[in-house]
Amino acid sequence: MMGELDGKIVALTGGSKGIGRASVELFAMEGATIAMCGRTKEPLDQAADELREKHGVKVLPVIADIMDRHSVDTFTNQVGEKFGRIDILVNNAGESEQHKSDKIVRPVLSEDPVGAEDLPPSRFADMDEAEFQLAFDRKFFGMLRVTQAALPWLRKSEAGSIVNVTSTKGIQPGPRIATSAIAWAACMNWTQGLSLELGPENIRINIVSVGGIVTPNLMNAYERWGKGISEEEYFRPRTQNVPLQRLGTAEEVANAIYFLASPRGAYVSGQCIATDGGGVRVI
Ligand SMILES: NC(=O)c1ccc[n+]([C@@H]2O[C@H](COP(=O)([O-])OP(=O)(O)OC[C@H]3O[C@@H](n4cnc5c(N)ncnc54)[C@H](OP(=O)(O)O)[C@@H]3O)[C@@H](O)[C@H]2O)c1
């Protein structure tokens, strides 16, 4: 059976789990060749085996860390040398951590009301510059490194497409400074600026910004910060001010990524689809 992406080469960071894993499933279902990276071998190889077996597509799993320039170059060059070009790049890999020292009892979200009584007090005065630098290194420079390394190979595509996965916190800051939110905002400004530069080369670049999505990333946060309370209680602040009143799924985010990445979004560039149950009210 013909797939919509037969013959297309997809490179995606963070394909072993969560949003990345759900996205490569969709791309593979439509016949694309998949190259994906992550830092841990076993889950990456397992995901690659599952994709090959289920969809009969070529899959190249590469151990690479987006924090390391050399590692990123190795990933993109392996993809390019093996398949000749990259048609679709998805910058998805990432992780966040909350600093124990700030006594956070739960994350502060873009949907949280300003001044709510149960929010932890402000902490900007105590924040370390290194915390900001780490957030920028992980998120903004992570994307920048991978995109620069992939660009020579994207230029070999007839119609290149890049999708950057960010958080809605970067659009609408929560009522308390979060370093990740500031770094995500940089990612989004950079994406829109780059769409101007890459458009004339027929390379599109767009954003999928997410709210609370059930993935290993989110569940790890619950394990760490939700001790003694139920999952429902822990996640309630993430859902109570969201019109759809629930967290999202990785598959729902993958659908938005697929639309922007694939020829279905052929006339869309420099845009952001918030996949957050309606949490951020910006048109
Ligand atoms: N889930 C949410 O609610 C949420 C909210 C806002 C933003 N996001 C963002 O959405 C993206 C995907 O999140 P997710 O929830 O799907 O995360 P996840 O379930 O933790 O999966 C992350 C994937 O990225 C890989 N990865 C992490 N750090 C990496 C690095 N430095 N280099 C290469 N690969 C790396 C992981 O594999 P290894 O660990 O083996 O490297 C894994 O495959 C992330 O950028 C995250 O910050 C998610």
The ligand as a Tripos MOL2 file, in Angstrom:
@<TRIPOS>MOLECULE
LIG
   48    52     1     0     0
SMALL
NO_CHARGES

@<TRIPOS>ATOM
      1 N1          5.1790   15.9810   28.3270 N.am      1 LIG1
      2 C1          4.9040   17.2450   28.5920 C.2       1 LIG1
      3 O1          3.9440   17.5500   29.3140 O.2       1 LIG1
      4 C2          5.7690   18.3490   28.0050 C.ar      1 LIG1
      5 C3          5.4420   19.6710   28.3450 C.ar      1 LIG1
      6 C4          6.2010   20.7070   27.8050 C.ar      1 LIG1
      7 C5          7.2550   20.4340   26.9350 C.ar      1 LIG1
      8 N2          7.5460   19.1310   26.6280 N.ar      1 LIG1
      9 C6          8.6830   18.9070   25.7080 C.3       1 LIG1
     10 O2          8.3190   17.9860   24.6920 O.3       1 LIG1
     11 C7          9.4690   17.2140   24.3020 C.3       1 LIG1
     12 C8          9.1630   15.7270   24.4090 C.3       1 LIG1
     13 O3          8.7820   15.4610   25.7460 O.3       1 LIG1
     14 P1          8.2550   14.0420   26.2660 P.3       1 LIG1
     15 O4          7.3010   14.3690   27.3530 O.co2     1 LIG1
     16 O5          7.8180   13.1860   25.1350 O.co2     1 LIG1
     17 O6          9.6100   13.4940   26.9310 O.3       1 LIG1
     18 P2         10.0730   11.9750   27.3100 P.3       1 LIG1
     19 O7          8.8820   11.1010   27.4260 O.co2     1 LIG1
     20 O8         10.9790   12.1200   28.4770 O.co2     1 LIG1
     21 O9         10.9420   11.5570   26.0420 O.3       1 LIG1
     22 C9         12.0610   12.3350   25.7160 C.3       1 LIG1
     23 C10        12.8200   11.6930   24.5660 C.3       1 LIG1
     24 O10        13.9580   12.5220   24.2680 O.3       1 LIG1
     25 C11        15.1790   11.7990   24.4940 C.3       1 LIG1
     26 N3         16.1500   12.7660   25.0490 N.ar      1 LIG1
     27 C12        16.0490   13.4820   26.1980 C.ar      1 LIG1
     28 N4         17.1290   14.2770   26.3650 N.ar      1 LIG1
     29 C13        17.9210   14.0650   25.2660 C.ar      1 LIG1
     30 C14        19.1740   14.5850   24.8480 C.ar      1 LIG1
     31 N5         19.8410   15.4810   25.5870 N.pl3     1 LIG1
     32 N6         19.6890   14.1590   23.6680 N.ar      1 LIG1
     33 C15        19.0360   13.2560   22.9150 C.ar      1 LIG1
     34 N7         17.8580   12.7160   23.2630 N.ar      1 LIG1
     35 C16        17.2990   13.1050   24.4330 C.ar      1 LIG1
     36 C17        14.7740   10.6700   25.4500 C.3       1 LIG1
     37 O11        15.6380    9.5390   25.3530 O.3       1 LIG1
     38 P3         16.9550    9.3950   26.3130 P.3       1 LIG1
     39 O12        16.5140    9.7940   27.6850 O.co2     1 LIG1
     40 O13        17.3720    7.9890   26.1650 O.co2     1 LIG1
     41 O14        17.9560   10.3530   25.7450 O.co2     1 LIG1
     42 C18        13.3850   10.3260   24.9230 C.3       1 LIG1
     43 O15        13.4610    9.5550   23.7590 O.3       1 LIG1
     44 C19        10.6150   17.6560   25.2350 C.3       1 LIG1
     45 O16        11.3980   18.6100   24.5970 O.3       1 LIG1
     46 C20         9.8650   18.2680   26.4180 C.3       1 LIG1
     47 O17        10.6540   19.2190   27.1190 O.3       1 LIG1
     48 C21         6.8260   18.0900   27.1300 C.ar      1 LIG1
@<TRIPOS>BOND
     1     1     2 1
     2     2     3 2
     3     2     4 1
     4     4     5 ar
     5     4    48 ar
     6     5     6 ar
     7     6     7 ar
     8     7     8 ar
     9     8     9 1
    10     8    48 ar
    11     9    10 1
    12     9    46 1
    13    10    11 1
    14    11    12 1
    15    11    44 1
    16    12    13 1
    17    13    14 1
    18    14    15 2
    19    14    16 1
    20    14    17 1
    21    17    18 1
    22    18    19 2
    23    18    20 1
    24    18    21 1
    25    21    22 1
    26    22    23 1
    27    23    24 1
    28    23    42 1
    29    24    25 1
    30    25    26 1
    31    25    36 1
    32    26    27 ar
    33    26    35 ar
    34    27    28 ar
    35    28    29 ar
    36    29    30 ar
    37    29    35 ar
    38    30    31 1
    39    30    32 ar
    40    32    33 ar
    41    33    34 ar
    42    34    35 ar
    43    36    37 1
    44    36    42 1
    45    37    38 1
    46    38    39 2
    47    38    40 1
    48    38    41 1
    49    42    43 1
    50    44    45 1
    51    44    46 1
    52    46    47 1
@<TRIPOS>SUBSTRUCTURE
     1 LIG1         1 GROUP 0 **** ****
